[in-house]
C-alpha cells in the first residue's frame, strides 16, 4: 500500500472491513462490552492503535481462536476479533500501545 489512512470507529460499531489497497491504522474507541470484528486485517501494513487505553492495570491479552486472533481488553470488557490473523503476527509494531 502506498498510503496510510486512519480509521476511527464509533462505539456502537461491531464490524469493520479493512481495505487491501491501503494501509490502515484502526484507532479504537472505548466501547465497554463490545465485540468488534475487523475483517481483512493484514498485520504489517495495518495496525491496531490502542494508545488511548493506557493506564495502570490496563493489560491487553492476545489469544488464538478457531478463526484467528482475539485481542482482549478486560478492563472495559471489549474484544477485537481478527479472522485469519495469527497471534504471533500481532507485534508491538502492529499493536500500538
Secondary structure, 3 states (H helix, E strand, C coil): CCCEEEEECCCCCCEEECCCCCEEEEECCCCCCCEEEEECCCECCEEEECHHHCCCCCCEEEEECCCEEEEEECCCCEEEEEECCCHHHCCCCCEEC
